Amino acid sequence: MSEVTLQISIAGKNYPLSVKASEEASIRKAEAQLDEAVSLFQKNYSVKDRGDLLAMAALQIITKLNNTPAQVIEKTVEVVVEKEVIVEKEVVIEKEAAAPDYTEQFSALENLVNGYLAN
């Protein structure tokens, strides 16, 4: 798969990042979400330190991600039940087992925050 090199901006600092082309949209979305979280903390609290802002934004985003799989599964099951007249239990179990794995995203976010704090 082809790779692309991106310049992403997090809390006003630019980072070069090489990713699979298929991951670019996801990375851009994460960049926007992190930037939005940092901006909200900066606006709503008297915190000025970028490291503190990034730490709080990371904590908020990871907390949301930790809660997401169960919500996604529940919504998937609701949609299946609504659209199908007959839903076999096996299909629902397969949908539940297909929860997304966020390990890579957690690791990437942790590396970004640690890299920033190390500077």
C-alpha positions as CSV (number, residue, x, y, z in Angstrom):
1,M,0.0,0.0,0.0
2,S,1.3,3.5,-0.8
3,E,2.3,5.9,1.9
4,V,1.8,9.6,2.1
5,T,3.7,12.2,4.1
6,L,1.5,14.6,6.0
7,Q,2.2,17.8,8.0
8,I,-0.2,17.8,10.9
9,S,-0.6,20.6,13.4
10,I,-1.3,19.8,17.0
11,A,-1.6,22.6,19.6
12,G,0.2,25.0,17.2
13,K,3.2,22.7,16.6
14,N,3.7,20.9,13.2
15,Y,4.7,17.3,12.9
16,P,5.7,15.3,9.8
17,L,3.9,12.0,9.6
18,S,4.2,9.1,7.1
19,V,1.0,7.0,6.9
20,K,-0.8,4.6,4.6
21,A,-2.8,6.6,2.0
22,S,-5.9,4.9,3.3
23,E,-5.3,6.3,6.8
24,E,-5.0,9.9,5.8
25,A,-8.6,10.8,6.3
26,S,-8.6,9.2,9.7
27,I,-5.4,11.0,10.7
28,R,-6.8,14.4,9.6
29,K,-10.0,13.7,11.5
30,A,-8.0,12.9,14.7
31,E,-5.9,16.0,14.1
32,A,-9.0,18.2,14.0
33,Q,-10.6,16.5,17.1
34,L,-7.4,16.9,19.1
35,D,-7.0,20.5,18.0
36,E,-10.7,21.2,18.9
37,A,-10.2,19.6,22.4
38,V,-7.1,21.6,23.0
39,S,-8.8,24.8,21.9
40,L,-11.8,24.1,24.2
41,F,-9.6,23.5,27.2
42,Q,-7.6,26.7,26.4
43,K,-10.8,28.7,26.0
44,N,-12.7,27.4,29.1
45,Y,-9.9,27.1,31.6
46,S,-7.0,29.3,32.6
47,V,-4.4,26.7,31.4
48,K,-1.8,28.2,29.0
49,D,0.8,25.5,29.0
50,R,0.6,23.4,25.7
51,G,1.7,20.3,27.5
52,D,-1.0,20.6,30.1
53,L,-3.6,21.3,27.4
54,L,-2.4,18.3,25.3
55,A,-2.5,16.0,28.4
56,M,-6.1,17.1,29.3
57,A,-7.2,16.8,25.6
58,A,-5.6,13.3,25.3
59,L,-7.3,12.2,28.6
60,Q,-10.7,13.4,27.3
61,I,-10.3,11.7,23.9
62,I,-9.0,8.4,25.2
63,T,-11.8,8.3,27.8
64,K,-14.3,8.8,24.9
65,L,-12.5,6.1,22.9
66,N,-12.6,3.7,25.8
67,N,-16.4,4.1,25.9
68,T,-16.9,3.9,22.2
69,P,-16.8,0.2,21.4
70,A,-19.8,-0.7,23.5
71,Q,-21.8,2.2,22.1
72,V,-20.9,1.2,18.5
73,I,-21.9,-2.4,19.2
74,E,-25.2,-1.3,20.7
75,K,-26.0,1.0,17.8
76,T,-25.0,-1.7,15.3
77,V,-27.3,-4.2,16.9
78,E,-30.2,-1.6,17.0
79,V,-29.8,-0.9,13.3
80,V,-29.7,-4.6,12.4
81,V,-32.9,-5.2,14.5
82,E,-34.7,-2.3,12.9
83,K,-33.8,-3.2,9.3
84,E,-34.2,-6.9,9.4
85,V,-37.5,-8.8,10.0
86,I,-35.7,-11.9,11.3
87,V,-32.3,-11.5,13.0
88,E,-30.6,-14.7,14.0
89,K,-28.7,-14.6,17.3
90,E,-25.5,-15.7,15.5
91,V,-25.5,-12.6,13.3
92,V,-25.8,-10.3,16.4
93,I,-23.0,-12.2,18.1
94,E,-20.8,-11.7,15.1
95,K,-21.6,-7.9,15.1
96,E,-20.7,-7.7,18.7
97,A,-17.4,-9.5,18.2
98,A,-16.4,-7.1,15.4
99,A,-15.7,-4.2,17.8
100,P,-13.0,-1.9,16.5
101,D,-9.5,-2.2,18.0
102,Y,-8.1,1.2,19.0
103,T,-4.7,0.0,20.2
104,E,-2.9,1.6,17.3
105,Q,-4.6,4.9,17.8
106,F,-4.0,4.9,21.5
107,S,-0.3,4.2,20.9
108,A,0.0,6.9,18.3
109,L,-1.7,9.5,20.5
110,E,0.4,8.5,23.5
111,N,3.6,8.8,21.3
112,L,2.6,12.2,20.1
113,V,1.9,13.5,23.6
114,N,5.0,11.9,25.1
115,G,7.1,13.3,22.2
116,Y,5.7,16.8,22.7
117,L,6.2,16.7,26.5
118,A,9.8,15.5,26.0
119,N,10.6,18.7,24.0
